[in-house]
Amino acid sequence: MLTYTGIHHVSLNVRELEPARAFYREVLGLQEIARPPFDFAGAWFAVGDTGQQLHLIVYDGETLREGGADSQDGHFALRVANYREALKHLERLGVVHEARPHARAGFPQIYLTDPDRNVIELNAERLDSE
C-alpha cells in the first residue's frame, strides 16, 4: 500500500504567463519560488509553508474552458484561515467570485477563476463571525 505525506504540487495550463503570474502573486498572495530551467515557460509558487506548490505551465493547447467558475468542473482548493477576510480581499480587488458561506460541503467556500479560466476554490474550516 502507498503511504502519502501530502500533495507536492498542482500544475495548471496558462496561455500567457505574466497575467497568470500577477494573479497568483497579487490576488491569491502566493510567493513565487525558484523554478528549474525547463525548455518551456512557466512559474512556480509556494502554497503556505508546508512544501506544497502550484506550477503554471504555458500551453497553447485547447484544454482551457470558456465558462465561469463551476464547482463541478476540475478545480483545486486552497484552505484560508479566515473566510470573511478572503471574501473582503476579493471584493476589494474587484475579483468576480461566487461566495457560498453555507455550502452543502459543510464548510464555507468561494469559487473564482484565474485569467485562463482555471477554477479555484477558497474554503475555510468554519464560517468566522463578523
Z-matrix of the N, CA and C atoms (Angstrom, degrees):
N
C 1 1.453
C 2 1.527 1 109.19
N 3 1.308 2 116.04 1 144.78
C 4 1.462 3 121.56 2 177.83
C 5 1.521 4 110.62 3 -82.09
N 6 1.302 5 116.45 4 143.20
C 7 1.460 6 122.24 5 175.31
C 8 1.518 7 107.64 6 -115.36
N 9 1.308 8 116.52 7 120.79
C 10 1.464 9 121.47 8 -177.91
C 11 1.516 10 110.62 9 -99.76
N 12 1.312 11 114.88 10 148.02
C 13 1.465 12 120.06 11 176.29
C 14 1.520 13 111.65 12 -114.50
N 15 1.326 14 117.57 13 -1.05
C 16 1.455 15 121.69 14 178.18
C 17 1.513 16 110.84 15 143.76
N 18 1.302 17 116.30 16 -178.57
C 19 1.462 18 122.25 17 174.92
C 20 1.527 19 107.16 18 -93.16
N 21 1.316 20 117.12 19 125.62
C 22 1.460 21 120.54 20 179.70
C 23 1.519 22 110.44 21 -76.86
N 24 1.344 23 116.89 22 -51.45
C 25 1.466 24 118.78 23 178.66
C 26 1.522 25 111.20 24 -155.80
N 27 1.310 26 113.04 25 160.78
C 28 1.458 27 123.65 26 171.22
C 29 1.521 28 105.11 27 -119.82
N 30 1.340 29 117.35 28 134.83
C 31 1.466 30 121.43 29 177.49
C 32 1.521 31 109.49 30 -109.74
N 33 1.323 32 115.69 31 138.34
C 34 1.463 33 122.07 32 178.59
C 35 1.521 34 109.43 33 -126.23
N 36 1.314 35 115.71 34 142.00
C 37 1.458 36 121.08 35 174.34
C 38 1.517 37 109.88 36 -85.12
N 39 1.328 38 115.80 37 136.50
C 40 1.463 39 122.35 38 175.06
C 41 1.520 40 107.77 39 -134.29
N 42 1.307 41 117.02 40 153.34
C 43 1.465 42 120.49 41 179.88
C 44 1.520 43 112.27 42 -92.21
N 45 1.328 44 116.32 43 -37.14
C 46 1.462 45 120.79 44 178.75
C 47 1.520 46 108.33 45 -124.38
N 48 1.317 47 115.99 46 122.79
C 49 1.456 48 120.35 47 -172.89
C 50 1.518 49 113.57 48 -68.39
N 51 1.321 50 118.82 49 -45.58
C 52 1.468 51 119.88 50 -171.77
C 53 1.529 52 113.83 51 -63.85
N 54 1.352 53 119.99 52 -45.36
C 55 1.476 54 117.53 53 176.57
C 56 1.527 55 112.45 54 -62.49
N 57 1.334 56 116.83 55 -37.92
C 58 1.463 57 120.35 56 179.05
C 59 1.527 58 110.22 57 -67.82
N 60 1.310 59 116.68 58 -44.98
C 61 1.474 60 121.42 59 178.91
C 62 1.537 61 109.89 60 -57.92
N 63 1.322 62 117.08 61 -44.76
C 64 1.465 63 121.02 62 179.81
C 65 1.528 64 111.18 63 -63.84
N 66 1.332 65 117.65 64 -41.19
C 67 1.465 66 121.78 65 179.74
C 68 1.530 67 110.60 66 -59.99
N 69 1.310 68 117.00 67 -50.99
C 70 1.465 69 119.99 68 -176.34
C 71 1.531 70 112.16 69 -69.50
N 72 1.308 71 116.45 70 -29.74
C 73 1.469 72 120.28 71 178.82
C 74 1.526 73 110.39 72 -80.51
N 75 1.335 74 117.16 73 -48.93
C 76 1.467 75 120.75 74 -171.11
C 77 1.521 76 114.58 75 -90.32
N 78 1.330 77 118.25 76 -38.67
C 79 1.469 78 120.34 77 -179.74
C 80 1.520 79 110.78 78 -82.79
N 81 1.338 80 117.54 79 -51.34
C 82 1.457 81 119.90 80 -178.04
C 83 1.521 82 113.18 81 -88.15
N 84 1.326 83 118.26 82 -11.57
C 85 1.453 84 121.31 83 175.30
C 86 1.524 85 115.08 84 71.06
N 87 1.337 86 117.54 85 25.55
C 88 1.463 87 120.24 86 179.31
C 89 1.530 88 109.77 87 -81.35
N 90 1.319 89 115.84 88 149.68
C 91 1.461 90 121.43 89 -179.69
C 92 1.517 91 109.23 90 -92.92
N 93 1.347 92 116.06 91 123.93
C 94 1.455 93 119.91 92 176.95
C 95 1.526 94 109.44 93 -71.70
N 96 1.335 95 115.45 94 137.98
C 97 1.466 96 121.20 95 -179.18
C 98 1.525 97 109.82 96 -122.61
N 99 1.325 98 115.33 97 167.54
C 100 1.464 99 121.05 98 -179.20
C 101 1.524 100 110.70 99 -60.32
N 102 1.325 101 114.43 100 146.38
C 103 1.465 102 122.34 101 -178.81
C 104 1.525 103 108.18 102 -130.94
N 105 1.324 104 117.86 103 137.65
C 106 1.464 105 119.82 104 177.92
C 107 1.532 106 110.85 105 -59.23
N 108 1.340 107 117.83 106 158.14
C 109 1.471 108 121.95 107 -177.85
C 110 1.534 109 112.48 108 -79.78
N 111 1.324 110 116.03 109 66.54
C 112 1.470 111 120.49 110 177.95
C 113 1.526 112 109.71 111 -64.03
N 114 1.333 113 116.41 112 166.67
C 115 1.464 114 120.63 113 178.39
C 116 1.530 115 111.50 114 -91.48
N 117 1.320 116 117.17 115 21.23
C 118 1.457 117 123.14 116 174.62
C 119 1.524 118 107.86 117 -141.37
N 120 1.323 119 116.00 118 153.31
C 121 1.464 120 121.33 119 -176.44
C 122 1.533 121 111.58 120 -75.73
N 123 1.315 122 115.39 121 152.68
C 124 1.451 123 120.85 122 178.04
C 125 1.517 124 110.79 123 174.28
N 126 1.319 125 115.75 124 -176.32
C 127 1.461 126 122.47 125 178.00
C 128 1.520 127 108.24 126 -153.19
N 129 1.324 128 116.17 127 148.35
C 130 1.461 129 122.14 128 177.24
C 131 1.521 130 109.36 129 -117.48
N 132 1.339 131 115.06 130 145.63
C 133 1.460 132 121.82 131 179.45
C 134 1.523 133 110.26 132 -133.04
N 135 1.335 134 116.28 133 143.77
C 136 1.459 135 121.69 134 172.39
C 137 1.528 136 108.00 135 -82.12
N 138 1.330 137 115.76 136 139.57
C 139 1.462 138 121.72 137 175.25
C 140 1.519 139 106.36 138 -111.02
N 141 1.319 140 116.29 139 99.64
C 142 1.462 141 120.69 140 -175.53
C 143 1.516 142 110.38 141 70.13
N 144 1.330 143 115.64 142 -156.26
C 145 1.464 144 120.08 143 -177.35
C 146 1.527 145 112.24 144 -117.91
N 147 1.336 146 116.57 145 26.57
C 148 1.473 147 120.96 146 -176.89
C 149 1.519 148 113.25 147 -100.33
N 150 1.338 149 117.89 148 1.25
C 151 1.454 150 120.59 149 -177.45
C 152 1.521 151 113.50 150 92.53
N 153 1.316 152 117.84 151 -5.38
C 154 1.464 153 120.64 152 177.98
C 155 1.518 154 109.29 153 -74.83
N 156 1.343 155 115.42 154 146.32
C 157 1.452 156 120.17 155 -174.26
C 158 1.517 157 111.97 156 -135.87
N 159 1.330 158 114.15 157 158.80
C 160 1.462 159 123.08 158 171.76
C 161 1.523 160 106.02 159 -120.08
N 162 1.336 161 116.79 160 127.57
C 163 1.461 162 121.82 161 179.78
C 164 1.522 163 109.35 162 -113.63
N 165 1.318 164 116.66 163 129.47
C 166 1.459 165 122.52 164 173.83
C 167 1.518 166 107.99 165 -101.47
N 168 1.331 167 116.13 166 134.26
C 169 1.463 168 122.14 167 179.66
C 170 1.519 169 108.05 168 -126.01
N 171 1.327 170 116.81 169 122.09
C 172 1.460 171 120.52 170 177.43
C 173 1.521 172 107.59 171 -71.81
N 174 1.340 173 114.96 172 126.48
C 175 1.463 174 121.25 173 -173.30
C 176 1.519 175 108.89 174 -146.43
N 177 1.318 176 117.42 175 129.51
C 178 1.464 177 121.68 176 -178.31
C 179 1.519 178 113.34 177 -94.17
N 180 1.309 179 118.80 178 6.25
C 181 1.462 180 122.51 179 -177.02
C 182 1.516 181 113.36 180 -70.24
N 183 1.301 182 115.74 181 -175.40
C 184 1.464 183 123.46 182 -174.54
C 185 1.528 184 113.06 183 -104.29
N 186 1.304 185 118.15 184 32.25
C 187 1.461 186 120.01 185 -174.93
C 188 1.523 187 113.74 186 -92.91
N 189 1.318 188 118.52 187 -0.27
C 190 1.461 189 120.71 188 -174.29
C 191 1.525 190 111.47 189 -91.84
N 192 1.302 191 116.98 190 138.56
C 193 1.472 192 122.97 191 -176.46
C 194 1.522 193 111.28 192 -75.90
N 195 1.318 194 115.39 193 167.02
C 196 1.457 195 121.02 194 179.61
C 197 1.518 196 112.65 195 -111.70
N 198 1.324 197 118.84 196 -21.79
C 199 1.459 198 121.58 197 -174.77
C 200 1.517 199 113.26 198 -85.11
N 201 1.329 200 115.12 199 -168.56
C 202 1.458 201 121.98 200 -179.81
C 203 1.512 202 111.92 201 -86.88
N 204 1.310 203 115.70 202 -163.60
C 205 1.465 204 122.30 203 -177.99
C 206 1.520 205 109.89 204 -75.55
N 207 1.315 206 116.75 205 108.46
C 208 1.455 207 123.53 206 179.51
C 209 1.523 208 107.22 207 -113.38
N 210 1.321 209 118.09 208 117.66
C 211 1.462 210 121.39 209 -175.22
C 212 1.524 211 113.02 210 -66.20
N 213 1.325 212 117.57 211 -14.75
C 214 1.460 213 120.11 212 177.39
C 215 1.525 214 111.94 213 -90.15
N 216 1.315 215 117.24 214 -6.72
C 217 1.448 216 122.35 215 177.51
C 218 1.536 217 108.24 216 -83.01
N 219 1.316 218 116.72 217 163.52
C 220 1.458 219 119.85 218 176.12
C 221 1.521 220 110.05 219 -57.57
N 222 1.308 221 117.05 220 134.84
C 223 1.460 222 121.29 221 -179.28
C 224 1.521 223 109.23 222 -159.06
N 225 1.315 224 115.70 223 169.72
C 226 1.460 225 120.28 224 170.95
C 227 1.515 226 106.92 225 -125.67
N 228 1.326 227 115.86 226 156.33
C 229 1.466 228 121.11 227 -176.72
C 230 1.523 229 110.36 228 -122.32
N 231 1.324 230 114.42 229 138.52
C 232 1.458 231 122.11 230 174.17
C 233 1.522 232 107.82 231 -114.08
N 234 1.309 233 116.88 232 131.69
C 235 1.462 234 121.66 233 178.14
C 236 1.513 235 108.54 234 -86.07
N 237 1.337 236 116.47 235 127.12
C 238 1.464 237 121.73 236 177.60
C 239 1.526 238 109.29 237 -105.35
N 240 1.318 239 115.80 238 154.23
C 241 1.462 240 120.73 239 -179.07
C 242 1.522 241 111.50 240 -73.70
N 243 1.336 242 117.93 241 -32.28
C 244 1.458 243 121.71 242 -174.87
C 245 1.519 244 109.55 243 -138.94
N 246 1.324 245 116.47 244 112.80
C 247 1.463 246 122.62 245 -177.05
C 248 1.525 247 112.05 246 -61.34
N 249 1.311 248 116.73 247 -50.46
C 250 1.471 249 119.96 248 -176.40
C 251 1.533 250 111.85 249 -64.75
N 252 1.314 251 118.16 250 -36.05
C 253 1.466 252 120.28 251 176.54
C 254 1.528 253 110.43 252 -64.66
N 255 1.323 254 116.99 253 -40.87
C 256 1.471 255 120.85 254 178.11
C 257 1.524 256 109.95 255 -62.78
N 258 1.322 257 116.97 256 -43.29
C 259 1.458 258 121.87 257 179.16
C 260 1.531 259 110.98 258 -62.46
N 261 1.323 260 117.23 259 -45.99
C 262 1.467 261 121.07 260 178.79
C 263 1.524 262 111.37 261 -62.91
N 264 1.322 263 117.03 262 -38.88
C 265 1.460 264 122.18 263 178.64
C 266 1.528 265 110.30 264 -60.51
N 267 1.321 266 117.17 265 -48.20
C 268 1.467 267 121.24 266 179.63
C 269 1.526 268 110.88 267 -63.37
N 270 1.310 269 116.65 268 -41.56
C 271 1.463 270 120.68 269 179.57
C 272 1.533 271 111.23 270 -65.22
N 273 1.333 272 117.44 271 -40.86
C 274 1.470 273 121.73 272 177.42
C 275 1.526 274 110.93 273 -58.99
N 276 1.334 275 116.44 274 -38.76
C 277 1.463 276 121.30 275 -178.46
C 278 1.523 277 113.07 276 -84.67
N 279 1.336 278 117.26 277 -5.75
C 280 1.460 279 120.84 278 -179.79
C 281 1.520 280 113.15 279 72.39
N 282 1.319 281 117.84 280 27.16
C 283 1.461 282 122.42 281 -179.27
C 284 1.532 283 108.98 282 -81.07
N 285 1.322 284 116.27 283 125.96
C 286 1.466 285 121.51 284 177.16
C 287 1.528 286 107.90 285 -67.05
N 288 1.329 287 115.82 286 131.15
C 289 1.461 288 120.44 287 -177.61
C 290 1.527 289 109.48 288 -154.40
N 291 1.324 290 115.11 289 167.49
C 292 1.463 291 121.79 290 174.18
C 293 1.520 292 107.53 291 -123.20
N 294 1.320 293 116.49 292 113.37
C 295 1.459 294 122.00 293 -179.32
C 296 1.519 295 109.90 294 -89.76
N 297 1.320 296 115.43 295 134.31
C 298 1.465 297 122.12 296 176.82
C 299 1.528 298 108.00 297 -130.53
N 300 1.346 299 117.33 298 76.59
C 301 1.461 300 119.50 299 -176.84
C 302 1.524 301 113.82 300 -64.73
N 303 1.327 302 117.26 301 -26.61
C 304 1.467 303 121.42 302 -179.02
C 305 1.529 304 109.11 303 -120.08
N 306 1.312 305 116.85 304 51.73
C 307 1.455 306 123.03 305 -176.00
C 308 1.527 307 111.89 306 -64.32
N 309 1.315 308 115.91 307 150.26
C 310 1.462 309 121.07 308 177.71
C 311 1.519 310 112.50 309 -62.92
N 312 1.324 311 117.08 310 -20.43
C 313 1.463 312 121.07 311 -179.62
C 314 1.533 313 111.38 312 -62.96
N 315 1.338 314 117.04 313 -19.43
C 316 1.460 315 120.46 314 -178.98
C 317 1.520 316 112.91 315 97.78
N 318 1.318 317 117.00 316 1.37
C 319 1.461 318 121.62 317 175.93
C 320 1.526 319 107.45 318 -145.69
N 321 1.351 320 117.70 319 151.29
C 322 1.461 321 120.79 320 -176.40
C 323 1.531 322 111.83 321 -69.63
N 324 1.351 323 114.91 322 142.02
C 325 1.454 324 120.95 323 -176.54
C 326 1.527 325 110.96 324 -132.93
N 327 1.334 326 114.93 325 154.04
C 328 1.463 327 122.94 326 171.38
C 329 1.526 328 106.02 327 -134.42
N 330 1.338 329 116.66 328 131.00
C 331 1.463 330 120.95 329 177.57
C 332 1.524 331 109.73 330 -112.06
N 333 1.330 332 116.57 331 139.20
C 334 1.454 333 122.89 332 177.23
C 335 1.524 334 108.50 333 -151.85
N 336 1.320 335 116.14 334 171.48
C 337 1.458 336 120.62 335 175.99
C 338 1.527 337 109.45 336 -124.99
N 339 1.332 338 114.84 337 152.67
C 340 1.459 339 120.17 338 175.11
C 341 1.529 340 109.07 339 -85.24
N 342 1.331 341 119.49 340 -179.17
C 343 1.471 342 120.24 341 -178.25
C 344 1.534 343 114.40 342 -59.28
N 345 1.350 344 117.66 343 -21.58
C 346 1.462 345 121.37 344 178.38
C 347 1.520 346 112.20 345 -99.95
N 348 1.331 347 116.59 346 11.86
C 349 1.454 348 124.46 347 176.16
C 350 1.524 349 113.59 348 70.02
N 351 1.347 350 117.28 349 22.16
C 352 1.460 351 120.63 350 169.44
C 353 1.520 352 106.98 351 -70.36
N 354 1.324 353 117.33 352 134.00
C 355 1.463 354 122.00 353 -176.25
C 356 1.526 355 109.88 354 -85.38
N 357 1.328 356 115.05 355 132.60
C 358 1.465 357 122.64 356 -179.68
C 359 1.517 358 108.60 357 -125.83
N 360 1.308 359 115.97 358 135.32
C 361 1.463 360 121.99 359 173.22
C 362 1.513 361 108.02 360 -110.51
N 363 1.311 362 116.77 361 130.76
C 364 1.458 363 122.19 362 168.31
C 365 1.520 364 105.72 363 -107.40
N 366 1.315 365 117.73 364 131.45
C 367 1.462 366 118.86 365 178.25
C 368 1.514 367 109.65 366 -139.84
N 369 1.316 368 114.83 367 164.20
C 370 1.463 369 121.68 368 179.66
C 371 1.519 370 108.47 369 -130.45
N 372 1.304 371 115.54 370 158.69
C 373 1.461 372 120.40 371 179.86
C 374 1.522 373 111.22 372 -61.33
N 375 1.332 374 114.39 373 -37.45
C 376 1.473 375 119.59 374 -178.71
C 377 1.519 376 108.72 375 -150.41
N 378 1.323 377 115.48 376 165.17
C 379 1.452 378 121.76 377 176.03
C 380 1.519 379 107.91 378 -84.28
N 381 1.339 380 115.82 379 111.73
C 382 1.452 381 120.05 380 -178.02
C 383 1.522 382 110.28 381 -73.36
N 384 1.335 383 116.18 382 155.90
C 385 1.456 384 120.50 383 -179.72
C 386 1.530 385 110.05 384 -74.28
N 387 1.321 386 114.74 385 157.06
C 388 1.470 387 120.17 386 -177.48
C 389 1.504 388 111.66 387 -78.85
